[in-house]
Amino acid sequence: MFNDELLEKYINTFLGYGNQNGDICFIGLEEGIGVRNQILEENPELGFKEVNKKLSTWMEMGETQVVDGRDFHLKTNDLWHKETSDIQKTWEGMIRTILSYENKDCSYSNILNFQINRLGRLNENHSLIEFRPLPSKSFRGSQWFYKFFSKLNYLRSKKDYEDYITNKRIKLIQDFIRTSSFRFIVFLSIGSHFRHYWEKISNTEFKNIQKDFLVCPNNKFFITPHPTSYPKKESLVSGGLKEVYKDLGQYLRELMNNSK
């Protein structure tokens, strides 16, 4: 069973990885689970073990809102921070944005090196945080294993969990942004369901500027497609999903240069 006191503290506190005083903050919906769907349905204890390891690591690292992403993932036996790693697809979009923002080439080797050595570090120029704190395998909650390993009433179903945490997390993230020095906030997932959350967090509306991302009037908040989404290629102004993040990075760099 989970230590429910620690689990609840994690839910109410933890946001993600990186530097709160960096230039860019990426905000996703939630982390995933490494166990495959069918295996997780047959053996939910594997999901419990993965998340419980995250909880104990977070406690060991001081129970703060953000931690060093590389250190955290290496402590949880992560597969993505070793020289033999492949590129993680969600992270790739964010890395392309940052490399482009830094006016660097988005080559395979540069992306992989960034993932292994720079992504989500406390001394870097960015943060990666999540709207929902608990890793989840299914958007609809069909592999919601928390109900088996916690006595917290709001973890009986994913819907109960979402109803309980949504307003709390909106305020938590608003406070995090207000006390930070980010130049830019990038929300990952452009659909109307997600956009509703992003508009509440940012307290603004977004406009179409004939690019593959949306922009708010003061050029601080942006919404992009999720890096693992599958938009039709012909629907993208940039011609491909990988180019979306490169274009965004260039746009942010131009905004930064024009503000000097």
C-alpha positions as CSV (number, residue, x, y, z in Angstrom):
1,M,0.0,0.0,0.0
2,F,1.0,3.6,-0.5
3,N,2.0,5.8,2.4
4,D,-1.1,7.9,2.0
5,E,0.3,10.8,4.0
6,L,3.3,11.0,1.6
7,L,1.1,10.4,-1.4
8,E,-1.2,13.3,-0.5
9,K,1.7,15.6,0.1
10,Y,3.1,14.7,-3.3
11,I,-0.3,15.4,-4.9
12,N,-0.5,18.8,-3.2
13,T,3.1,19.8,-3.7
14,F,5.1,18.2,-6.6
15,L,5.1,19.9,-10.0
16,G,8.0,18.5,-11.9
17,Y,11.6,19.2,-12.9
18,G,14.0,22.1,-13.6
19,N,14.7,25.7,-12.8
20,Q,11.9,27.9,-11.6
21,N,14.0,30.9,-12.6
22,G,14.7,29.7,-16.2
23,D,13.4,31.2,-19.4
24,I,10.8,28.6,-20.4
25,C,8.3,26.5,-18.5
26,F,6.6,23.6,-20.3
27,I,3.3,22.4,-18.8
28,G,1.9,19.0,-19.7
29,L,-1.2,17.2,-18.6
30,E,0.3,14.3,-16.7
31,E,3.2,11.9,-16.7
32,G,2.7,8.4,-18.2
33,I,3.5,5.0,-16.8
34,G,6.2,2.8,-18.2
35,V,4.2,-0.5,-18.0
36,R,2.3,-1.5,-21.1
37,N,-1.5,-1.3,-21.0
38,Q,-2.3,-5.0,-21.1
39,I,0.4,-5.8,-18.6
40,L,-0.8,-3.1,-16.3
41,E,-4.4,-4.3,-16.4
42,E,-3.2,-7.8,-15.6
43,N,-0.8,-6.8,-12.9
44,P,-1.6,-3.3,-11.4
45,E,1.1,-3.8,-8.8
46,L,3.7,-3.0,-11.4
47,G,2.2,0.5,-11.6
48,F,2.1,0.8,-7.9
49,K,5.8,-0.1,-7.6
50,E,6.8,2.4,-10.3
51,V,4.9,5.3,-8.6
52,N,6.0,4.2,-5.1
53,K,9.6,4.4,-6.2
54,K,8.9,8.0,-7.4
55,L,7.4,8.9,-4.1
56,S,10.3,7.5,-2.1
57,T,12.8,9.3,-4.4
58,W,10.9,12.6,-4.1
59,M,11.0,12.3,-0.3
60,E,14.7,11.5,-0.4
61,M,15.3,14.6,-2.5
62,G,13.6,16.9,-0.1
63,E,9.9,16.9,-1.1
64,T,10.1,20.2,-3.0
65,Q,7.9,21.5,-5.9
66,V,10.6,20.9,-8.5
67,V,13.6,18.6,-8.4
68,D,16.6,18.0,-10.7
69,G,15.1,15.9,-13.5
70,R,18.3,14.0,-14.3
71,D,19.1,13.0,-10.7
72,F,15.5,12.1,-10.1
73,H,15.2,9.8,-13.1
74,L,18.5,8.1,-12.5
75,K,17.4,7.3,-9.0
76,T,14.2,5.8,-10.3
77,N,16.0,3.5,-12.7
78,D,15.0,5.6,-15.7
79,L,16.0,4.4,-19.2
80,W,16.3,7.8,-20.8
81,H,19.5,9.3,-19.3
82,K,22.1,6.8,-20.3
83,E,24.5,6.8,-23.3
84,T,22.6,3.9,-24.8
85,S,19.2,5.7,-24.5
86,D,16.8,6.4,-27.4
87,I,15.1,9.8,-27.7
88,Q,12.0,10.0,-25.6
89,K,9.2,11.3,-27.9
90,T,7.5,13.7,-25.5
91,W,10.7,15.2,-24.4
92,E,11.9,15.6,-28.0
93,G,9.4,18.3,-28.7
94,M,10.5,20.4,-25.8
95,I,14.1,19.8,-26.5
96,R,13.7,21.0,-30.1
97,T,12.0,24.1,-28.8
98,I,14.9,24.9,-26.4
99,L,17.7,24.1,-28.9
100,S,16.0,26.3,-31.5
101,Y,15.5,29.0,-28.8
102,E,19.3,28.8,-28.2
103,N,19.9,28.9,-32.0
104,K,21.4,25.4,-32.0
105,D,21.0,22.6,-34.5
106,C,18.2,20.1,-33.8
107,S,20.3,17.1,-34.8
108,Y,19.7,13.7,-33.4
109,S,23.0,13.8,-31.4
110,N,22.2,17.3,-30.0
111,I,18.7,16.2,-28.9
112,L,20.0,13.0,-27.3
113,N,22.9,14.8,-25.5
114,F,20.4,17.4,-24.2
115,Q,18.1,14.7,-23.0
116,I,20.8,12.8,-21.1
117,N,22.7,15.8,-19.7
118,R,20.5,19.0,-19.6
119,L,16.8,18.2,-19.6
120,G,15.0,19.3,-16.4
121,R,18.1,20.2,-14.4
122,L,18.0,22.7,-11.6
123,N,20.7,24.9,-13.1
124,E,19.2,24.9,-16.7
125,N,17.0,27.5,-18.5
126,H,13.7,25.7,-18.3
127,S,11.2,23.7,-16.2
128,L,9.0,20.8,-17.1
129,I,5.9,20.5,-14.9
130,E,2.6,18.6,-15.0
131,F,-1.0,19.7,-14.4
132,R,-1.9,16.5,-12.8
133,P,0.6,15.1,-10.3
134,L,0.0,11.3,-10.5
135,P,1.4,9.3,-13.4
136,S,-1.4,7.7,-15.4
137,K,-1.5,5.2,-18.3
138,S,-4.9,6.0,-19.7
139,F,-6.5,9.4,-20.4
140,R,-9.9,7.8,-19.6
141,G,-8.6,6.0,-16.4
142,S,-9.3,2.4,-17.4
143,Q,-5.9,1.4,-15.9
144,W,-6.5,3.4,-12.7
145,F,-4.5,1.2,-10.2
146,Y,-4.4,3.8,-7.4
147,K,-7.7,2.6,-6.1
148,F,-6.1,-0.7,-5.1
149,F,-3.2,0.7,-3.1
150,S,-4.6,3.8,-1.4
151,K,-7.4,4.6,1.1
152,L,-7.7,8.2,-0.1
153,N,-11.4,8.5,-1.1
154,Y,-10.7,10.7,-4.1
155,L,-8.5,8.0,-5.6
156,R,-11.4,5.6,-6.0
157,S,-11.6,6.5,-9.7
158,K,-9.8,8.8,-12.0
159,K,-12.9,11.0,-12.3
160,D,-13.0,11.5,-8.5
161,Y,-9.3,12.3,-8.6
162,E,-9.7,14.9,-11.4
163,D,-12.7,16.5,-9.7
164,Y,-10.7,16.8,-6.5
165,I,-7.4,18.1,-7.8
166,T,-8.3,20.4,-10.7
167,N,-8.9,23.7,-8.9
168,K,-6.2,22.9,-6.4
169,R,-3.6,22.4,-9.2
170,I,-4.7,25.4,-11.1
171,K,-4.0,27.6,-8.1
172,L,-0.8,25.8,-7.3
173,I,0.5,26.3,-10.8
174,Q,-0.6,29.9,-10.9
175,D,1.3,30.6,-7.7
176,F,4.3,28.8,-9.1
177,I,4.3,30.9,-12.2
178,R,3.7,34.1,-10.3
179,T,6.8,33.5,-8.1
180,S,9.0,32.5,-11.0
181,S,10.9,34.5,-13.5
182,F,9.8,32.6,-16.7
183,R,9.8,34.6,-19.9
184,F,7.5,32.1,-21.6
185,I,5.0,29.4,-20.6
186,V,4.3,26.6,-23.1
187,F,1.3,24.3,-22.7
188,L,1.5,20.9,-24.4
189,S,-1.8,19.8,-26.0
190,I,-4.0,22.0,-28.1
191,G,-7.4,20.3,-28.0
192,S,-10.4,22.2,-26.6
193,H,-10.6,19.9,-23.5
194,F,-7.0,20.8,-22.6
195,R,-7.3,24.4,-23.7
196,H,-9.9,24.9,-21.0
197,Y,-7.3,24.2,-18.3
198,W,-4.6,26.3,-20.0
199,E,-6.9,29.3,-20.2
200,K,-7.8,29.0,-16.5
201,I,-4.2,28.7,-15.5
202,S,-3.1,31.7,-17.6
203,N,-6.2,33.7,-17.1
204,T,-6.1,34.8,-20.7
205,E,-7.4,33.9,-24.2
206,F,-5.3,32.6,-27.0
207,K,-5.3,33.7,-30.6
208,N,-4.4,32.1,-33.9
209,I,-1.4,33.8,-35.6
210,Q,-1.3,31.5,-38.6
211,K,1.2,29.2,-37.0
212,D,0.9,25.7,-35.5
213,F,0.8,27.1,-32.0
214,L,-1.5,29.6,-30.2
215,V,-0.4,32.8,-28.5
216,C,-1.8,35.0,-25.8
217,P,-1.9,38.8,-26.3
218,N,1.1,39.5,-24.1
219,N,3.3,36.8,-25.8
220,K,3.9,35.0,-22.5
221,F,1.7,32.0,-22.8
222,F,1.6,29.5,-25.8
223,I,-0.3,26.3,-26.6
224,T,1.3,23.7,-28.9
225,P,0.2,20.2,-30.1
226,H,1.5,17.5,-27.9
227,P,4.7,16.0,-29.2
228,T,3.1,12.5,-29.4
229,S,-0.1,13.7,-31.1
230,Y,-0.9,12.8,-34.7
231,P,-2.1,15.9,-36.5
232,K,-2.5,15.6,-40.3
233,K,0.6,16.8,-41.9
234,E,-1.3,19.0,-44.4
235,S,-3.0,20.7,-41.5
236,L,0.3,22.0,-40.2
237,V,1.7,25.3,-41.5
238,S,5.2,24.2,-40.7
239,G,4.8,21.0,-42.7
240,G,5.6,18.5,-39.9
241,L,5.2,18.1,-36.1
242,K,8.9,18.2,-35.5
243,E,9.1,21.6,-37.2
244,V,6.4,23.0,-35.0
245,Y,8.7,23.0,-32.0
246,K,11.6,24.4,-34.0
247,D,9.4,27.2,-35.2
248,L,8.2,27.9,-31.7
249,G,11.8,28.1,-30.4
250,Q,12.7,30.6,-33.2
251,Y,9.6,32.6,-32.4
252,L,10.5,32.8,-28.7
253,R,14.1,33.7,-29.5
254,E,12.9,36.6,-31.7
255,L,10.6,37.8,-28.9
256,M,13.5,37.7,-26.5
257,N,15.8,39.6,-28.8
258,N,13.2,42.2,-29.6
259,S,12.7,42.8,-25.8
260,K,16.3,43.7,-25.2
